[in-house]
Amino acid sequence: HPSLQDVPTKLVAKAVPLPMTVRGHWFLSPRTEYSVAVQTAVKQSDGEYLVSGWSETVEFCTGDYAKEHLAQLQEKAELIAGRM
């Protein structure tokens, strides 16, 4: 029975009832390397959770900002600079 200390994330701070599907949404930084692995937890009839092993680790690197994002950042910077 894996303990919650085996889960290296701050998202699982305490045992809470998990729905069958958990959708995560993270804001990723550009030009950054990430590693992602997941576990599933299924609630059984006795109220205990059946926790899977860790999935294969997926490693990927995000790209640069797109031109339109850079334009938005520049616009925000100019607005802030104008107020100062």
C-alpha positions in Angstrom: 0.0 0.0 0.0 1.9 3.1 -1.2 1.8 6.0 1.3 1.2 9.6 0.2 4.8 10.4 0.9 5.7 8.3 -2.2 3.9 10.9 -4.3 6.5 13.7 -5.1 4.0 16.6 -5.6 2.5 19.2 -3.4 -0.9 18.6 -5.2 -1.4 15.5 -3.0 -1.2 17.1 0.4 -3.8 14.9 2.1 -6.0 12.0 1.2 -9.0 13.4 -0.5 -11.7 11.6 -2.5 -10.5 11.7 -6.1 -12.9 11.5 -9.0 -12.3 8.8 -11.6 -10.8 11.4 -14.0 -8.6 14.2 -12.8 -7.7 16.8 -15.4 -4.7 18.9 -14.6 -4.0 22.3 -16.1 -0.5 23.7 -15.8 0.9 26.9 -17.2 4.3 25.8 -18.8 7.2 28.2 -19.2 8.8 28.6 -22.7 12.1 27.0 -23.4 11.9 24.7 -20.3 12.4 21.0 -19.9 9.7 19.0 -18.1 9.3 15.4 -16.9 5.8 14.0 -16.3 4.7 10.7 -14.8 1.2 9.9 -13.5 -0.4 7.5 -11.1 -4.1 6.6 -11.0 -6.1 6.0 -7.8 -9.4 4.1 -7.9 -11.7 4.1 -4.9 -12.8 0.6 -4.0 -16.0 -0.6 -2.2 -14.2 -0.6 1.2 -13.4 3.1 0.7 -9.7 2.4 0.2 -7.9 3.6 -2.9 -6.2 1.2 -5.3 -3.1 3.2 -6.5 -1.4 2.2 -9.7 2.3 2.2 -10.2 3.9 5.2 -11.9 3.5 5.5 -15.6 6.5 5.8 -18.0 8.1 9.2 -17.6 7.5 11.5 -20.5 10.2 14.2 -21.0 9.7 17.1 -23.3 10.9 20.7 -23.8 8.6 23.6 -24.6 9.3 25.9 -27.5 9.9 29.6 -27.6 7.1 32.2 -27.2 5.1 32.6 -30.4 5.3 36.0 -32.1 1.8 37.0 -31.0 2.7 36.2 -27.4 5.8 38.4 -27.6 3.7 41.2 -29.1 1.2 40.9 -26.1 4.1 41.0 -23.6 5.5 44.1 -25.3 2.1 45.7 -25.3 1.8 45.0 -21.5 5.3 46.3 -20.8 4.6 49.5 -22.8 1.3 50.1 -20.9 3.1 49.6 -17.5 6.0 51.8 -18.6 3.5 54.5 -19.7 2.0 54.6 -16.2 5.4 54.9 -14.5 
